Amino acid sequence: MNKGPAYFKALKVIDSCITDDHFNATRSYLDNYFNVFVKNSTNYFEHRSALELFDALVEKFHEKLNKK
């Protein structure tokens, strides 16, 4: 599964967060990203790379959340 486009969309979604509703929707998007790409990985290397990207997204999300 190609996680690249979903990763870059998640970055855009995080960058566009302004209100609490945006942050709640972004949390849902990140949950879906985790379920699709991390939980459904077929091998260790795919799982590891998806988890690293997910961790980067969560870190960026927390940074944006703390700036508001």
LINFEN-V230140 format. One record per run of one state. SS is the DSSP state (helix for helix, strand for strand, loop for the rest). FROM is the first residue (numbers start at 0). TO is the last residue. If there is no record, write none. Layout:
# LINFEN-V230140
((SS & FROM & TO) (SS & FROM & TO))
This chain:
# LINFEN-V230140
((loop & 0 & 2) (helix & 3 & 14) (loop & 15 & 18) (helix & 19 & 37) (loop & 38 & 42) (helix & 43 & 66) (loop & 67 & 67))
